Amino acid sequence: MTGTEPGSQAAASWWEDFLEIFVSPSKVFARREKANFLLPLLVLTVLITVVFLGTRGAIQPAYQADAARGIAAALEANPELTAETLEGGARTMERFAPILVFFAIPITVLLTGLILWLAGKVVGAKQALGAAMVVATFANFPKLIQALVNGIQGLLLPVESLDGMSRLSVGPARFLDPNIASPMALGMAMRADVFIIWVTVLLAIGLKVTGRITMGAAAAAAAIVYVIGAFPTLLGALRAG
């Protein structure tokens, strides 16, 4: 039995997995198919939260620009509201942002794993739900790199250019003016981010390994996950008009 066969238990530490997922994901998925996903999920959650806290000040102008546009749009749609009320809500959200990030990561991973498992059934995968959670957890590790890249950009880019979080996207969204582009166009462009595509590719690789299906079938299931993952963004864009 080789280290790349599903369910094999090659001698490797979790820390090796956390590094190897970026270069040899198939080996990681095969090794950890039947492992408990809670430890890597905790590590991922803590690391992204720490990076967020460390880079929060650098990317704050982008957050604030998005919040200001949101407040302006809300006032236009709901004249009965006051700017003071909305600004107070925005400050509260900003204050509790680290807590929101900490809880959003595991929720996102668990939902991704569930959707991947269901999408896998559509294409004939023999993947267990626990294996889907393992795949979803490790597939989201590129988001740690994304958080670091966002922080570096926040430090290096001129403050005046940080007029929205879309400006930090590694994809077409960074070239759209958030003050002019429609929320729908901006949301769709944000989904074309390199890191989101990277996560989707890892989901496909993981499903292929743990679901014993072809890469084509796994890619189809990952595409389903990608499309469903766009729903919150698109719904938010529709509400924003």
N, C-alpha and C positions, 0 to 999 in steps of 0.2 A: 504493500500500500504506500503510495507516494504522498508527499505533503500537499499536493494539489487536488487530491481526490476528496469529494464531499465527505465530511465527518472525520477526516484524518486528524490525529492529534500530534502533530509534529512538536518537538520540544521548542517552544518559543514563549517568551514572556508577553504579557499584555503590552508592555511598552514597545516591544518590537512590532506588535500589531499596529499600534498607533502610528508608527513611522512607515511600516510596510504598506499600509492601506493606500499610500500615495504612489507607490511604485509597483507593487505586486498585489493588487486587490484580490485576485482569484485565490491566491494562497491563503490570505487572511480569511476570506469567506469559507473556504474549505476547512480550514483549521478550527474555526470557531462556530461552525454551523449549529452545533448542539450545546454551545456554551451559554451561560447566563449573560444577558445583554446589559444588566443593571450597572456593573462596574464601568464599562466603557461609556455608557450613557452619562453616568455621574461625572466621569473625567471630562467628557466633552462639554457638559453643562458648566462645570466649574471653570474650565479653561476659557470658554467663550465669554463667560461673565467677567472673569478677571481682565481679559483683553478689553472688553467693553468699558470697564471701570477705568482702565489705564489710558484709554484713547478717547474717553468721553468728551473731554475738553476740546480736543482737536477737531472733532466732527460736530460739535455743538452748533456752530453756525448753520450747518445744513439742516439739522433738526429744527432749529428755530425758524428758518425760512419756510420749511414745510408747514410748521404750526401756524405761522402768520398767514399763509395762504388759506389754510383750513379755517381759521377764524374769520377771514374776510368772506369766504364762500358761505360759511354758516350764517353770518350776519345778513348777507344778501338774500339767502333763502328763508331766513327766519328773523324778520325785522323786530319781533317782540323780544328777542334775546339782547343782552347787553354785552359790549366788548369786555367789560370787567369780569363778567361771569365766565365767558369763554377763556379769557386769559388766565383766570384762576384755575380753571380745569386743566389748561395746558401746563401750567406750573406744577400742578399736582402730579400729572402724568410724567413730567420730566423728573420730579423728585423720586418717584417710585419706579423709574425706568429700569434700574438694575434688578429689582425684584421681578418685574414683568419679563425681562430677558431670561432670568433664571428659570422661571416657570414655563415660558414659551418654548424653550428648546426641547425639554422632554415631551411636552404635549405635541409639538410638531413631529418629533421622531416617532412617537407612538401612533399618531394618525397616519403618518407615511407608511409605517410598517403594516398597519391594518389594510390600507388601500392597496399596497403592493401585494399582500397576500391574496386579497380578493381579485385583483387584476391578474395575478398569476393563475388563479383557478380558471379564469376566462380562456387563457391560452394553454391550459393543460399542465401547469406546473404541479409538481409533487412536493411543494415546499410546506413545511410545518409553520405554524404561526410564530413560534419562538424563533425559528430561523429567519423569518421575515423581519422580526424586530432586531435581530443581530445585523442583518443587511442594512436596514434603515439607519441604525445607529452609526455603523462605520461609514456608510455612504454620506453621512452628514458631516464628516470630519473636514471636508474642504471649507465648510463655513467658518472654521477656526482661522484658516488662511485668509478668507474673505474679511473677517473682522480685523486681522492684522493689516491687510492691504488698505482697508478703509481708514484705519488710524494713520498709516503712513501718508496716505493722500491728504488727510486732514492737516497733517503737520507741514507738508511740502507745498500744497496748493495755496494760492493767494486767498485770503478770507473772502474777498468780494466774489470769487468764482464759486464759492460754496453756497449757492442759492437753492439747494435742495439735495436730498439724499441721492437722487438719481444721478447727480454729478459725480458720485463716487462709484457708480456702476462700471464694471468692466464689460461693457457692451454698448449697444446703440443708444441706450437711454441717456448716457452721459453727454451725447451730442444734441439732445433736445432741450430747448429752453423751457424749464418747468413753469415759467410765468406765462408762456404762450401756448405750449402744447396742450392738447386735450388730455384730461385724466385717463381716458381709455387708451390713447396712443402711448402715453407715458407708462401706463401699467403693462401694456403688451411689450414695450421695449425693455422694461425692467425684467420681464420673464426670460429675455434672451441673454441675460447676464452669463458670463463664462462660468461662474461658480454654480449657478443653478443647473446649467447644462452638465457640468462635471458631476454634480450629485446624481443627476438622472442617469448618466452613463454608469456610475458605480452601482446604482440600483439594478440596472440591466445585467451587469456582470454578476452581481450577487445572486440575482434570481436565476440566472443561467446555471450557476454552480450549485446552488442549494435546491433548485427546482427541477434539475435534470432535464432541461429543455434546450432547444437550439437558441443561438444568439438572436436570431430573427424574432422568435416568439418572445424572448425576454425583452427585446427592444420594444416590441409592440405593447407589452404590459407596462414597461417604464414610461412609454409615451402616454398611456392612460393616466398614470400617476401625475405626470407633468401637466396634463390638461386639467385634471381635477384640482391640482395645486394652484392653478391660475384663477380658480373661482373667487376666492376671497379678494384678490387684487381687482378682478373685473367688477365684482359687486361694489367694492369701495369706489371704483371709478364711476360706476353708474349713479351711485348716491351723490357723488361730487358734481355730477352733471357733465 
